Amino acid sequence: MLLIDATNISPGGGGVLLKFLLESLGDRTFHAIVSDRLPLAQDRRIDRCGSIRPMSQARQMILEQAVATHSPDTLLCFGNLPPRRKIKNTKVVTYFHNAHLIKRLDNECRYDLKNRVRYFWLRRCIKNYKGNTDNWVFQTSAIEENFAIQYRVHRAQCHLFPFFDESRLLAETETYRGKPKSNGYVYVSDSSIHKNHRCLLDAWEILHQKHHLHPELHLTVPDSDTVTASRIKQLNEQNINVINHGILPRDQVLALTAGMKYVIFPSLLETIGLGLVEGCLMDCRVLLSDRKFFDAVINPSVRFDPLNPADIARQVAYTISQETPPSEIVIRNRIHDFIEYLYPQT
């Protein structure tokens, strides 16, 4: 019997992974406690809960009551953080997928005070309560290695099970494969600071002013980001080709990506970055930040220093003048291995 703690999972990357895991469990026996912020289909095996702080006494009580009721062999804490107290007679596995909590990796962004305090507190919680989980599970080897070093966790407690809905991605992208492409560049992303739009836009200005090149750059930054919107307007006034589409529905995101020859990805921090996988599936050439945690996801066509706009501009200019090799997917979907790990044979 598997008990899943998803009390602090919200819509977003973690929510997408959780939904895929629940679907993949099929008719196996499990019980999940899931935040009501996450839309899910009705299932008698899933209980909903209101907003709960991740290291609160309320969460601990919910977990202890659920363990007493269901007597699980394994408790999977899906939201990065172990319980506040040891859970007796149950194997506890914590699934870690928030790279912001690894200071060794997340050291290139200047967050606002609210996020600095939040990440500091969550890191302290992991340090204080890491002994309350038996094992940790990760998506990529770079996250696993740096987590083990920062939090002084024995490598024998760390396991690597990357997973994503590969079948859905293949089905969704099939329609768009083989379509004609323009020579444009696309970056599908929100405007979080680690997404690094500032350096990318600076690079496009350098392309215009120093390289005398005018490629199109397509973005999906929300209209609420007035700082980025103002910068784009400034570039447009110089006849620099930056087009912001705003937040798009899923089908329009895929259509936009498929219509471009290049995906450019200057992000400073990701766990996986499924946009990279989607780009490869739709035969795009990927230009990617030269950060180690991407090595486990794809082999890009071109790499660049994401904090150096001049280098970004040089590499874009290179792709305009030279044919680049195809990008290749490296990551493998290990959802079935992960499920077998959660349900060990007795």
C-alpha positions in Angstrom: 0.0 0.0 0.0 1.3 3.4 -1.0 0.4 6.7 0.7 1.1 9.9 -1.3 1.5 13.2 0.5 0.8 16.0 -2.0 -0.6 18.5 0.5 1.6 21.3 -0.8 1.5 20.7 -4.6 -0.1 23.4 -6.7 -0.7 23.7 -10.4 2.6 24.0 -12.3 5.5 21.6 -12.9 4.9 19.6 -9.7 1.2 19.3 -10.4 1.8 18.0 -13.9 4.2 15.4 -12.5 1.8 14.3 -9.8 -1.1 13.9 -12.2 1.0 11.8 -14.5 2.1 9.6 -11.5 -1.5 9.1 -10.3 -2.6 8.2 -13.9 0.3 5.8 -14.2 -0.6 3.9 -11.0 -3.7 2.6 -12.8 -5.6 0.2 -10.5 -2.8 -0.2 -8.0 -3.7 0.3 -4.4 -2.8 3.7 -3.1 -4.2 6.6 -1.1 -3.3 10.2 -1.8 -3.9 13.4 0.1 -3.8 16.3 -2.4 -4.2 20.0 -2.1 -7.5 21.3 -3.4 -5.6 23.9 -5.5 -4.8 21.1 -8.0 -7.6 20.1 -10.3 -7.9 16.3 -10.5 -10.5 13.9 -11.7 -12.7 12.3 -9.0 -11.1 9.2 -7.5 -12.1 7.5 -4.3 -8.4 6.9 -3.5 -7.8 10.7 -3.4 -8.7 12.9 -0.4 -8.5 16.7 -0.8 -7.2 19.1 1.7 -7.2 22.9 2.1 -4.1 25.2 2.2 -1.5 23.8 4.6 1.9 25.1 5.3 4.5 22.4 4.2 6.2 22.1 7.6 3.1 22.8 9.8 1.8 20.7 12.6 -1.4 20.4 10.6 0.4 18.5 7.8 2.1 16.2 10.3 -1.2 15.4 12.0 -2.8 14.6 8.6 0.0 12.3 7.7 0.0 10.5 11.0 -3.8 10.0 10.8 -3.6 8.7 7.3 -0.8 6.3 8.2 -2.9 5.0 11.2 -5.9 4.6 8.9 -4.3 3.0 5.8 -1.1 1.2 7.2 1.0 2.0 4.2 4.2 0.2 3.4 5.6 3.4 1.8 4.8 7.1 2.3 5.8 9.2 -0.7 6.2 12.9 0.2 5.9 14.5 -3.2 6.6 18.1 -2.3 10.3 18.2 -1.6 10.0 18.2 2.2 10.0 15.2 4.6 7.7 15.0 7.6 8.3 17.0 10.8 8.6 13.8 12.8 9.6 10.2 12.1 6.7 8.0 10.7 6.9 4.7 12.5 6.7 1.3 10.7 6.6 3.0 7.3 9.3 3.6 4.7 9.4 7.3 3.9 10.5 8.5 0.4 10.7 12.2 -0.4 10.5 13.3 -4.0 12.7 16.4 -4.6 12.1 18.5 -7.7 12.7 22.1 -6.6 16.2 23.2 -7.7 15.7 26.6 -6.0 16.4 24.8 -2.7 19.9 23.8 -3.8 22.0 26.9 -3.2 25.0 25.4 -5.0 22.9 25.6 -8.2 20.6 28.5 -7.5 23.3 31.2 -7.0 23.0 33.3 -10.1 19.7 35.2 -9.5 18.9 38.1 -7.3 15.5 37.3 -5.8 13.3 39.7 -4.0 13.2 39.7 -0.2 10.1 37.5 0.0 11.6 34.7 -2.1 15.0 34.9 -0.4 13.3 34.4 3.0 11.1 31.6 1.6 14.0 29.7 0.1 16.2 30.2 3.2 13.4 28.8 5.4 12.7 25.8 3.2 16.4 24.9 3.0 16.6 25.1 6.8 13.6 22.8 7.0 15.3 20.2 4.8 18.5 20.4 6.9 16.6 20.1 10.2 14.2 17.3 9.1 16.2 15.3 6.6 16.5 12.4 9.1 12.8 11.9 8.9 12.9 10.4 5.4 14.6 7.1 4.5 15.3 7.9 0.8 15.3 10.8 -1.7 14.3 10.6 -5.3 15.4 13.0 -8.0 14.8 13.8 -11.7 18.4 14.4 -12.9 21.9 13.5 -11.7 23.1 17.1 -11.3 20.2 17.8 -8.9 21.0 14.5 -7.0 24.7 15.2 -6.7 24.4 18.8 -5.6 21.6 18.0 -3.1 23.6 15.2 -1.5 26.6 17.6 -1.1 24.7 20.5 0.2 22.6 18.6 2.7 25.2 16.0 3.5 22.9 13.1 2.6 24.4 9.7 2.0 24.4 8.8 -1.7 23.0 5.4 -0.9 19.8 7.2 0.2 19.5 9.0 -3.2 17.8 7.4 -6.2 17.3 8.7 -9.8 13.9 8.3 -11.4 13.2 10.9 -14.1 9.7 10.7 -15.4 7.4 12.7 -17.6 4.4 12.0 -19.8 6.3 10.9 -22.9 3.3 9.4 -24.6 1.3 12.6 -24.3 4.3 14.7 -25.6 4.7 12.4 -28.6 1.0 12.5 -29.3 0.7 16.3 -28.9 3.8 17.0 -31.1 3.0 14.5 -33.8 0.7 16.8 -35.6 3.4 19.5 -35.8 6.3 17.4 -37.0 7.5 18.0 -40.5 5.7 21.3 -40.8 7.5 24.2 -42.6 9.6 26.3 -40.3 10.7 29.9 -40.3 14.2 30.9 -39.3 12.9 32.5 -36.1 13.8 31.8 -32.5 11.3 31.0 -29.7 11.5 30.9 -26.0 8.4 29.6 -24.3 8.6 30.7 -20.7 7.1 32.9 -18.0 9.0 35.9 -16.7 10.4 34.5 -13.5 13.8 36.1 -12.8 15.8 32.8 -13.3 14.3 32.6 -16.9 16.9 35.3 -17.7 14.9 37.3 -20.3 17.1 40.4 -19.5 20.3 38.8 -21.0 18.4 37.4 -23.9 16.9 40.7 -24.9 20.3 42.4 -24.4 21.7 39.8 -26.8 19.1 40.7 -29.5 20.1 44.3 -29.2 23.8 43.3 -29.7 22.8 41.2 -32.8 21.1 44.3 -34.3 23.8 46.9 -33.4 27.1 44.9 -33.8 26.3 41.9 -36.0 23.8 43.8 -38.2 21.5 40.8 -38.0 17.7 40.9 -37.5 16.3 37.5 -36.6 12.8 37.2 -35.0 12.6 36.3 -31.3 9.2 35.0 -30.1 8.4 35.2 -26.4 5.4 34.2 -24.2 5.9 36.6 -21.3 2.7 37.6 -19.4 1.4 41.1 -20.0 1.6 41.7 -16.3 5.4 41.8 -16.6 5.6 45.5 -17.3 9.4 45.6 -17.0 9.9 43.1 -19.8 7.1 44.6 -21.8 8.8 48.0 -21.6 12.1 46.6 -22.7 10.5 44.8 -25.7 8.8 48.1 -26.7 12.2 49.9 -26.5 13.8 47.2 -28.8 10.8 47.4 -31.2 11.3 51.1 -31.5 14.8 50.3 -32.8 13.3 47.9 -35.4 14.6 44.9 -33.4 12.3 41.9 -34.1 11.0 40.8 -30.7 7.4 39.5 -30.7 5.7 38.8 -27.4 2.6 36.6 -27.7 1.7 36.7 -24.0 0.5 33.5 -22.2 -0.8 31.1 -24.8 -3.0 27.9 -24.7 -1.2 24.6 -25.0 -2.0 24.0 -28.6 -0.8 27.5 -29.6 2.4 27.0 -27.7 3.1 23.8 -29.7 2.2 25.5 -33.0 4.4 28.4 -32.3 7.4 26.2 -31.4 6.9 23.9 -34.3 6.9 26.9 -36.7 10.4 28.0 -35.6 13.7 26.4 -36.7 15.3 27.3 -33.3 14.4 27.0 -29.7 16.6 29.3 -27.5 16.7 28.6 -23.8 18.8 31.0 -21.6 17.3 29.8 -18.3 19.7 29.8 -15.3 17.9 27.0 -13.4 15.6 24.1 -14.3 14.8 20.6 -13.0 14.1 19.2 -16.5 12.7 21.9 -18.8 10.2 19.9 -20.9 10.1 22.7 -23.5 13.5 21.4 -24.5 12.2 17.9 -25.0 9.2 19.3 -27.0 11.6 21.4 -29.2 13.6 18.2 -30.0 10.5 16.2 -30.8 9.4 18.9 -33.3 12.8 18.9 -35.0 13.9 22.3 -33.7 17.5 23.1 -33.2 18.0 24.0 -29.6 20.4 26.8 -28.3 20.9 26.2 -24.6 22.6 27.6 -21.5 25.8 25.8 -20.7 24.7 24.7 -17.3 25.5 21.1 -16.2 22.0 20.3 -15.1 20.8 20.4 -18.7 23.3 17.6 -19.7 20.9 14.9 -18.5 18.0 16.3 -20.6 19.2 17.0 -24.1 22.3 17.4 -26.3 21.7 20.9 -27.8 22.8 22.1 -31.2 24.6 25.1 -29.6 25.6 26.1 -26.1 26.2 29.6 -24.7 27.0 31.4 -21.5 23.6 32.6 -20.4 25.0 35.5 -18.3 27.0 36.9 -21.3 24.7 38.6 -23.8 27.6 39.0 -26.2 28.2 35.3 -26.2 24.4 34.6 -26.7 24.5 37.0 -29.7 27.6 35.3 -31.1 26.1 31.8 -31.0 22.8 33.1 -32.6 24.9 34.7 -35.3 26.7 31.4 -35.8 23.4 29.5 -36.3 22.4 32.0 -38.9 25.6 31.6 -40.9 26.2 27.9 -40.3 24.1 24.7 -40.4 24.1 23.2 -36.9 23.6 19.5 -35.9 20.2 18.3 -34.7 19.5 18.4 -31.0 19.0 15.1 -29.3 16.9 14.0 -26.3 19.0 12.3 -23.6 16.5 12.0 -20.7 14.5 8.8 -20.5 11.1 8.3 -18.9 11.5 5.9 -16.0 8.0 6.1 -14.6 7.6 2.3 -14.6 10.9 1.8 -12.7 9.7 4.5 -10.2 6.5 2.7 -9.6 8.3 -0.6 -9.1 10.5 1.1 -6.6 7.4 2.4 -4.7 5.9 -1.1 -4.7 8.8 -3.4 -3.9 8.2 -7.1 -4.3 7.8 -8.8 -0.9 
